[in-house]
Amino acid sequence: MDITVRKADLVKELQLVQGIVERKNSIPILANVLAEARGGELRIAATDLDVSLRCGCPAQVKKEGAITLSAKKLFEIARALPESDVHIRVLPESWTQIECEKTTYKMAGLPREDFPALPEAKSGKGVEIPAEALRDLIARTAFAITAEDARYYLAGALLVLEKDAVCMVATDGHRLSYARQKASLNVTETLKVLVPRKAIHELARLLEGEASTTFQQVENHLIFTVGDRTLASKTIEGQFPAYEKVVEIKGDKVISISRDVLSTAIKRVSLLSSERSRAVRVAIDKGHVDLLASSPDLGEARERVLVEYSGGPLEIGFNAQYLLEFLSAAGTEEIALELKDADSQGILQPKGPSPTDYRYVVMPMRL
């Protein structure tokens, strides 16, 4: 392989694959990226065996070929190079020479044959999804994906493709986030797939500034094509919890409140909440909400917020972080909080016009 490529192009593509590569693994080749020169471009690929990404950039190809190099170190070298063209040439025994102006590096690599085979998208097939809609759904749901790998069936978001809408749902068992946007999709019947947490976060990065993505399922892989880049992920085998009835739950006590006011108040009060539980007590009464937090070691905090409410009194506990994550994603000036009693879930929704039907259900905490 013998190519010349612009530094800015090389850095941009290498940065995209950094999130795919696992820093700690027992298979050395997985710490590398595959660099292939063919047809006037440099193609770059990375995988952790579950999630893979293919991307690339234009290059002057003097000689086609391929090599695998350390993803982290190659990215660090590319960033450190002068702002000029980069000459990359593969030497015998899997060594690679990188030159830019007066700087020269020699890197040890591994042969292309050691790199795992990656899933391929089928030409001319797939469902086109508006990038803006999908990016919005990810922003409103991804934070609710469980961080516990043992609960593998919750370690991703459920993507639902309908004829007239695209929907995403995520839950960790303590809260559930549901978002749906209207879109005209080329599907004959409703399609539901579980997209792993890592793939969700990488997809959100790829969608920035793009108009659409094409999705298709090839055997046990989910493949998203965004421009010239392809993200592939193994599917999660498992039954996602039934969410339809959960998102339809209503409360008879409804509070309307400024999103910024509530968010700021929760941040202040939660400074003295227990670091383990992050619990905040929400006490509602006519015209106001009292937010309270306490810790035996730290003390207690209280703040009153004026709200639109004329129902009966109620006290309920919530995890402060769960509330703040919803408020950060709500996207409207006002939100509505629906409650039934101290032992039932709270339902939060943005108020005002929005292209997204967004609902957030949070289980209460015992105080």
Secondary structure, DSSP 8 states (H G I E B T S, - for coil): -EEEEEHHHHHHHHHHHTTTS-SS-S-GGGGEEEEEEETTEEEEEEE-SSEEEEEEEE-EEEE-EEEEEEHHHHHHHHHHS-SSEEEEEEEGGGEEEEEETTEEEEEE-B-GGGS-------TT-SEEEEHHHHHHHHHHHGGGS---TTSGGGSEEEEEE-SSEEEEEEE-SSEEEEEEEE-----SS-EEEEEEHHHHHHHHHHTTT-SEEEEEEETTEEEEEETTEEEEEE---S-----TTGGG---SEEEEEEHHHHHHHHHHHGGGS-TTT-EEEEEEETTEEEEEEEETTTEEEEEEEE-B--S--EEEEEEHHHHHHHHHHH-SSEEEEEE--TTS-EEEEEES--SEEEEEEE--B--
